[in-house]
Structure formats: structure tokens, C-alpha cells
């Protein structure tokens, strides 16, 4: 199965400030892309899932 690219936008909490982010994740569907985003941001910034808000997941066409 081929992976599609998804652009995920949202925000994460660092100390007492919410910071915006945009990530491009390769995944077979939106649900897996969402889970991978939680994994990547959570491990990089040492955050639990309740400190990460995903606002939009949009597929990227082309490539």
C-alpha cells in the first residue's frame, strides 16, 4: 500500500504558551497521520497528547 502525504496543522503547549506547528506526514490514511503526528511531536518535545491540538489534516495532491 502506498502512503499519501498529509499536511497537519495545529498547536502544542510549551511551558505556558501554545505554539503553532505544521507538519507533512506520509501515511496510508488520515487516522494514521494523526497518530504519527502525536508520536513525532510528543517524542521531540516530551509532551503528552493532551498538550497537542490538531486543527486540520489535509491531503497533499501532486508529487
PyMOL commands that set and color helices and strands:
alter all, ss='L'
color gray80, all
select helices_A, chain A and resi 30-45+49-51
alter helices_A, ss='H'
color red, helices_A
select strands_A, chain A and resi 4-14+17-27+52-60
alter strands_A, ss='S'
color yellow, strands_A
deselect
rebuild
show_as cartoon
